[in-house]
């Protein structure tokens, strides 16, 4: 089969790769779409210690089951599926608490297991028995179903931030995941969504989504605008989807008393530290949370949002390319032109 295969940093090849077969307990899926994530770009640029080359990349995939391994029940050939792609062990402390997305022995698709940038992918037995495989209504386009994984990460951040009906939510960073966080927050009940971004081109990309306000903090006073929109109280929730320290530090000053601040974006290892205003945190009784990845429950919510047409998936999946377009996808992402590039085998 044709696949996008990682060998080393800056050594990724689109080439023939052995077609996998479903063993006992496994499912084989004929992939019809796989989105390219920012983590895939990082893998190409600097590698990842969890990769075991040669390894097929890609974790944001959808497809049709075409082989059902012996002993598997509840799934049939011909069904469309997506995944909660960080496969949990089911046995560690976090798994027993229900926090499978932060499993202590996590084995992600496209990292530990061969991923979905290929014509076929095998879903391991551990993922099948652990409930990581979610069915998708047959009428959903493959390139839209492939968005279930990134959408589910935004569902997790909104859930972790306790977004409620009628809330005002500020999202800082209007890259693909910032726009997804803003869109999901609105669909989960937020009545006002303010999206902030210092890149004018990113703000222009966000215009068709019709959020309450688009703000450029380099030219406008974000805090002043947020407080004006909330009768001087501050936002209920601030989600920082910008991988930079200043917006993470400033977010504590955008929310009301007992508001929530969610650090969705991570910082580079060499610049991972931020300064927290402990007085704001203490006296305003704020909640400061991080969020990483997603569980099967988050993916189920994302499938509902996608299949119901509540998200503008046509706009989010801004570019659809063949597998050979992987390198073009990286260029589109670097330029900021794309929201999500989806590869179709």
C-alpha positions in Angstrom: 0.0 0.0 0.0 1.0 3.6 -0.3 1.9 5.4 2.9 3.6 8.4 4.4 6.6 6.9 6.3 8.8 8.5 8.9 12.5 7.5 8.9 14.1 10.4 10.7 13.8 14.1 11.2 13.5 15.7 7.7 13.4 12.1 6.2 9.8 11.3 5.5 8.8 9.4 2.4 5.7 8.7 0.5 6.3 5.1 -0.6 5.1 1.5 -0.8 4.7 -0.1 2.6 3.5 -3.6 3.6 -0.3 -3.7 3.8 -1.3 -4.8 7.3 -3.7 -7.6 8.2 -6.1 -7.6 11.2 -5.1 -10.2 13.8 -7.2 -11.5 16.6 -9.0 -8.7 18.4 -8.0 -6.1 15.8 -9.8 -4.1 13.1 -8.4 -3.1 9.7 -9.7 0.1 8.3 -9.5 1.3 4.7 -8.6 4.9 5.3 -10.5 7.5 3.3 -9.0 10.6 5.0 -6.3 11.7 7.4 -5.7 15.2 8.5 -2.2 16.7 9.1 -1.7 17.9 12.6 0.9 20.4 14.0 2.5 17.4 15.7 3.1 15.8 12.3 5.0 18.9 11.3 7.0 18.7 14.5 7.8 15.1 13.7 9.0 16.0 10.3 11.2 18.9 11.6 12.7 17.4 14.7 11.5 13.8 15.0 9.9 12.3 18.1 11.4 9.8 20.6 8.2 7.8 20.6 8.6 7.0 16.8 10.1 3.6 15.9 11.2 4.0 12.2 10.1 3.1 9.7 6.7 4.2 11.0 3.5 5.3 9.2 2.5 8.8 10.4 -1.0 10.2 11.1 -3.5 10.1 13.9 -6.5 12.2 12.7 -8.0 9.6 10.4 -11.3 8.2 9.4 -12.2 5.1 7.3 -14.3 2.1 6.6 -13.8 -1.2 8.5 -12.8 -3.9 5.9 -11.4 -6.6 8.2 -12.8 -7.7 11.6 -10.3 -9.8 13.6 -11.4 -13.0 15.4 -13.0 -12.3 18.7 -14.1 -8.8 17.9 -17.8 -8.0 18.6 -19.8 -4.9 18.0 -18.2 -3.9 14.8 -18.8 -4.9 11.2 -17.2 -4.5 7.9 -18.5 -1.5 6.0 -19.0 0.7 9.1 -17.2 4.1 9.2 -15.1 4.7 12.3 -12.8 7.3 13.9 -10.7 6.9 17.0 -9.6 8.4 20.3 -6.1 7.9 19.0 -4.0 7.9 22.1 -4.4 4.3 23.2 -4.6 3.8 26.9 -3.4 0.8 28.9 -6.6 0.6 31.0 -4.7 -0.5 34.1 -2.8 2.5 35.4 -3.9 5.0 38.1 -5.1 7.5 35.5 -7.0 5.0 33.5 -8.8 3.7 36.6 -9.8 7.3 37.3 -11.3 7.6 33.8 -8.5 9.9 32.6 -7.5 7.7 29.7 -6.2 10.6 27.6 -3.4 11.1 30.1 -2.7 7.4 30.6 0.7 6.8 32.2 1.5 4.2 29.5 -0.1 5.8 26.5 0.6 4.5 23.1 -0.7 6.9 20.4 -1.6 6.0 16.8 0.9 7.4 14.4 3.6 7.3 17.0 3.7 3.9 18.9 1.4 2.2 16.4 1.4 2.8 12.6 -1.0 5.6 11.8 -3.5 6.6 9.2 -1.5 8.4 6.5 -1.9 5.2 4.4 -4.4 3.2 2.4 -5.0 0.9 5.4 -4.5 1.1 9.1 -4.9 -1.6 11.8 -6.5 -0.6 15.0 -4.8 -2.6 17.9 -6.8 -4.9 20.1 -6.1 -2.7 23.1 -7.9 0.2 21.4 -10.8 -2.0 20.4 -11.4 -3.4 23.9 -10.7 0.0 25.5 -13.5 1.7 23.7 -11.3 3.9 21.5 -13.1 3.1 18.3 -16.2 5.3 17.5 -18.7 4.8 14.8 -19.6 7.7 12.4 -22.9 8.0 10.5 -22.4 6.8 6.9 -23.4 10.1 5.3 -20.5 12.0 6.8 -17.7 12.8 4.3 -14.4 11.2 5.1 -12.5 14.6 5.2 -15.1 15.8 7.8 -15.0 12.7 9.9 -11.2 13.0 10.0 -11.7 16.2 12.0 -13.2 14.3 14.9 -9.9 14.0 16.7 -8.9 17.7 16.6 -12.4 18.7 17.4 -12.4 16.3 20.4 -9.4 18.1 21.8 -11.4 21.3 21.8 -14.3 19.5 23.4 -11.9 18.4 26.2 -10.6 22.0 26.8 -14.2 23.3 27.0 -15.2 20.5 29.3 -12.1 21.0 31.4 -12.9 24.7 31.6 -16.5 24.1 32.5 -18.0 26.1 29.6 -21.7 26.6 30.5 -24.8 27.9 28.6 -24.6 31.7 28.3 -20.9 32.0 29.1 -18.6 34.5 27.5 -15.5 32.7 26.3 -12.2 34.3 25.2 -9.9 32.2 22.9 -6.4 33.6 22.4 -4.8 32.4 19.2 -6.6 32.0 15.9 -4.7 29.2 14.4 -6.6 26.0 13.4 -7.0 24.8 17.0 -7.9 28.3 18.3 -10.7 28.5 15.7 -11.8 25.0 16.6 -11.9 25.9 20.3 -13.9 29.0 19.6 -16.4 27.1 17.4 -16.8 24.2 19.9 -17.3 26.6 22.8 -20.1 28.3 20.9 -21.8 25.0 20.1 -21.5 23.9 23.7 -23.4 26.9 25.0 -21.2 30.0 25.0 -23.3 33.0 24.0 -20.3 35.2 23.4 -17.0 34.1 21.8 -14.2 36.6 21.5 -11.2 35.4 19.4 -7.9 37.2 19.8 -4.9 37.0 17.4 -2.0 39.2 16.5 -1.7 37.9 12.9 -4.0 39.8 10.7 -4.2 37.0 8.1 -5.3 34.6 10.8 -8.0 37.0 11.9 -9.2 37.3 8.3 -9.5 33.5 8.1 -11.7 33.6 11.2 -14.1 36.2 9.9 -16.5 33.8 8.2 -17.1 31.9 11.4 -19.0 34.9 12.8 -17.7 35.0 16.3 -18.9 37.8 18.6 -15.6 39.8 18.3 -12.3 39.4 16.6 -9.5 41.3 18.4 -5.9 42.0 17.5 -4.2 42.5 20.9 -1.2 44.2 19.1 -3.5 47.0 18.1 -6.4 46.8 20.5 -6.7 46.5 24.3 -8.0 42.9 24.7 -8.7 43.2 28.4 -10.7 46.4 27.9 -12.8 44.8 25.1 -13.5 41.7 27.2 -14.6 43.7 30.2 -16.8 46.0 28.0 -18.5 42.9 26.6 -19.1 41.5 30.1 -20.4 44.5 32.0 -17.0 44.9 33.7 -17.0 41.3 35.1 -14.5 39.6 32.8 -15.0 36.4 30.7 -16.2 33.2 32.3 -13.5 31.2 30.5 -10.3 32.0 28.7 -8.7 29.4 26.5 -5.1 30.0 25.4 -4.4 28.3 22.1 -1.3 30.4 21.4 2.0 28.6 22.1 3.6 31.7 23.7 4.2 32.7 27.3 2.7 36.3 27.3 -0.8 35.3 26.4 -0.8 32.5 28.9 0.3 34.9 31.6 -2.2 37.6 30.6 -5.1 35.2 30.5 -5.5 35.4 34.3 -6.5 39.0 33.9 -9.2 38.4 31.3 -11.6 36.3 33.4 -14.1 37.1 36.1 -13.9 36.1 39.8 -14.0 32.3 39.9 -13.4 32.2 36.2 -11.4 29.5 34.4 -8.2 29.8 32.4 -7.3 26.8 30.2 -3.8 26.4 28.8 -4.6 24.5 25.6 -1.3 25.2 23.8 2.0 23.9 25.1 5.3 25.8 25.1 8.6 24.6 23.6 10.7 22.7 26.1 13.4 25.4 26.1 10.8 28.1 26.9 8.4 26.2 29.0 8.2 28.5 32.1 5.7 31.3 32.6 5.1 33.8 35.4 1.8 33.5 37.3 0.2 36.5 39.1 -0.5 34.6 42.3 -2.5 37.4 43.8 -5.0 37.3 40.9 -5.2 33.6 41.2 -5.6 33.7 45.0 -8.0 36.7 45.5 -10.2 35.9 42.5 -10.4 32.2 43.3 -9.5 31.4 39.7 -9.2 27.9 38.1 -6.1 27.4 36.1 -6.1 24.1 34.1 -4.2 22.4 31.4 -5.7 20.2 28.7 -4.2 17.5 26.6 -5.6 15.2 24.0 -9.1 13.6 24.4 -11.0 10.6 25.6 -13.5 8.5 23.6 -16.3 10.5 25.3 -14.9 13.7 23.8 -14.6 12.1 20.4 -18.3 10.9 20.6 -19.3 14.6 21.3 -17.2 15.7 18.3 -18.8 13.1 16.1 -22.2 14.5 17.1 -21.1 18.1 16.3 -19.7 17.1 12.9 -22.5 14.8 11.8 -25.2 17.3 12.9 -23.7 19.9 10.7 -23.1 22.3 13.6 -19.5 22.9 12.6 -18.5 24.4 9.3 -16.4 21.4 8.3 -16.1 22.5 4.7 -14.3 25.6 5.8 -12.2 23.9 8.5 -11.0 21.2 6.1 -9.7 23.9 3.9 -7.4 21.8 1.7 -7.8 18.2 0.5 -4.8 16.6 -1.1 -3.6 13.1 -2.0 -1.1 11.3 0.2 1.7 12.6 -2.1 0.6 16.1 -1.0 2.0 15.6 2.5 4.9 18.0 1.8 2.6 20.5 0.2 0.5 20.3 3.4 3.5 21.2 5.5 4.0 24.3 3.3 0.4 25.3 3.5 0.6 25.0 7.3 3.8 27.0 7.6 2.3 29.8 5.5 -0.8 29.9 7.6 -2.9 29.5 4.5 -4.6 26.3 5.7 -6.8 25.5 8.6 -6.7 21.7 8.3 -5.1 19.9 5.4 -6.7 16.5 4.8 -4.9 13.8 2.9 -7.0 11.3 0.9 -5.4 8.0 -0.1 
